[in-house]
Amino acid sequence: MQRTLSIVIPAYNEGPTIHNILNRIKAVELIGGIQKEVIIVNDCSKDNTEEAILKYQSENPELPISYYKHEVNQGKGAALHTGIEKAKGDYIIIQDADLEYDPQEYNQLLKPVLDGFADVVYGSRFMGGNPHRILFFWHSLGNAMLTFLSNMFTNLNLTDMETCYKLFKSDIIQDIKLKEKRFGFEPEVTAKIARVPKIRIYEVGISYYGRTYEEGKKIGWKDGFRAIYCILKYNLFK
């Protein structure tokens, strides 16, 4: 029976570059004969993101792309909620619209699931020998602190709770009611996944090609405080 990986992409003001990540996704050959389903959710971009996506869709019919848009900007988490809800594949992976993460590494996340070991796989930027762009000390420190705090409450030993690359069996993630509409998605989904009975969570090392703020990075210090709030909220007040 043919299986499908749903690749959920939240997009906000990525018009000039979104074709780059789509080209990389198109070039990936997935293991086990798995097919691809790309789901793009445009979170009310103010640039030409919609035009760029529709143009790419028409010029590349061999890549199955489903396009959705929000009429009002709601945040990355809300775009992910829409994408996860619309996904029809057996597995779901989160993919940012920028080039910070490499789609060629989808197979590394898929392998523990296909081998029958995992239900959820996180791609860690802080383990393994893959290349990592050297950027912000305070971001890396903040990430480590958030992961540590999350682990304290979930009793997991993740090295990178805030990673974009999270792969789920679809029935598991679609059965979880998610609320956070902005960057609180990561701690919320981690807290709720950790409470699923007999869940098997794995972590694999991935590459990271980070962006600077001039290159389009959007997350900031306010999102860090929101993440702390979400860790406490979704772990202490279940």
N, C-alpha and C positions, 0 to 999 in steps of 0.2 A: 504493500500500500504506500503510495507516494506521500511524503511528509513535506511540510512547508515551514519556513522560518519567516515570521512577520517582523519586518524591520521598521520600527516606529521612529519617525524623525519629527521632533518639534522644530518649527522654523519661525524665526522672527528677524526681519531685515537681513536676509541672507541672499538676496537677489543676485549680486555680482559673483558669488562663489558657490552657490548650491549645486551647480552642475558638476563641480569637481568631486564632491562626495558621492554624487549619484554615479559618476563614471567609475569610481573606485568600487562601489557596490556592484555595479554591472559586471565588473571584471572578476569578481570573486566566484570561484567554483567551490560549492559547499560539499562537504563529505557526506557519504551515505546517500547520494542522489537527491539530497534535499533541495527543494525549489525555494525561490525567494518571492516574497510579497512585500513591496515597499509601501508604507503608509506615511504620507506627509501631512502634517497638521500645521497650517499657516495661522499663527496667533495674531491676526490683524496687523500684519506688517505694513509699514508706512513707505516702503520702497517698492521695487519691481519684483518682489519675491514671487507673487502669483504668476505674473507673466513669464518669469524664468522657468517656473515649474511646469506650466502648461506647455511651453515651447519644448522643453526637454521631453515631456510625456509624449507629445506628438511626433517628435523626431526619433524616439527610442522605444517603439512599441514592443520590442523584445523584452524589456524590463517592466514587469507588472507594477504599475504605480497607481495607488488610490490617493486622491487628493481631497482634503477637507480644509475648511477655514472657519475661524471664529470671526464673527462680525464685530466683536469687542475684544480688545486685548485682555486676556485673563491670566497669563503667566505660563511658564514652561510646564508646571505640574498639570495645569488644566489641559494643555495640548497633549500631554502624555495620557491623561485620562481618556480623552477622545480617541487617540490612536489605539490604546489597549482595548477599548470597547469595540472598535471597528475591526480589529485583527481577526483573521480567519485561520491563521496558521496553527500548527501544533506547538510551536515555540515562539516566544516573543523576545526580541532584543531591543534595547534602547540605543539609538544612534544620534548624536548631536549633528547638526547641519554643517558644522565647521570641519576642519581637518585635524583636530586634536587627537582623534582616535582612528585606528587603521582597520577598515573592514576586512582586510586579509586575515585578521586574527579571529574572525567569527568562529572558525573551525576549532580554535583552541578552547573556546567557551562551549561549543557544541559537544566536544568529545566526551567529557564526563557524563553528560546526559545520555548520549547515544550508547555509551558503554554500560549504562544501567546503574551508575553510581549516584548521580545528582538529580535534583529537581530544580535547583536554582544555582547559577554560577555567576560570581562576581569577577570582573576583570580588574586586577590590582595593578596600579601604577607603581607600587612600592615593593614588588617582589619579582624575582627572576632577572635575567640578564638582558632584557630588551632595552632599546634606546629611550631615553627620557630627556626632553629639553629642560635645561636648567633655567628657572625663572625666579619665582618669588619665595623668599625665605618665610615670610609671615603667612603666606598661603599654605605652604607645606606644614608649618607648625600648627596652624589652625585646623587643617585637615586631620592631622595626627590627634589633636585634642578632641575633635568631634568624634572620630572613630573610636578613641579610647572611652569617651563618655557613653557612646552608643553601646559598645561592648559590655560596659559595666552593667547595663540594664538588661541587655538581651542575652548575656552569657555566651556570646559568640566570640571568636578570636579573629575577626576580620582585620586586614591591614589597610583597607581602603573602602570605608563605608560610602564615601562621597563619589565614588567612580561613576561615570556615565554608563559604562558597559556592564549591564546586568541582564542576564538571560534567564527566562522563566519558562517552565512548562505553562502553556496558555491557560489550562483549566485552573491552575493554582492562582495566578495573578488576576485572572478575570473574576475569580470568586471573592476577591478582597475589595472591600469598599474603601476607596482612597479619597481623601478630602483636600489635601494641600494643593493649592493652585499655583504656587510659585516654586521657589527652590527648596521648599520643605519636603518635596517628594522623596528625597533620598533617605532621610532619617525615618520618615513615616513608613515607607514601604519596607525598610529593614526591620523596624519594630514589629510590624504586622506579619511579615514573612516568618520571623523568628518564632511566632506563637502558633504557627500551623503545626498540628500534631505530626510527629515523625518526619518533619521536613528535613531534606538532605541538602545542605548548602555547601558549595565548594568555591574555591578561589583559584584563579590562574593568573600568572604574570602577563601583563600586556605592555605595549609601547605607549608613549605619551608625547605628542607633539604640540605642546601648549601654545596658546596665543597670548600676546600682550593685549592691554586695553586698546592700544592704537590699532591692533589687528582685529579687534572686535570682541574681546572677552567681555562678558556681561556681569558675572557674579561679583559681588562686593562684600564689604565688611558687615553691612546690615543683614545680608543673607546668612552670615555666620551666626549672628545672634538669633535669627529666626530658626536656624537649625538646632541650636541649643534648646530653644523653647519647644520645638517639635520632639526632640529626644525625650524631654521630660514629659510632655503632654501625652505622647503615644506609648510611653512605657509605664508611667506612674498612674495615669488615668485611663485605664483600658476600656 
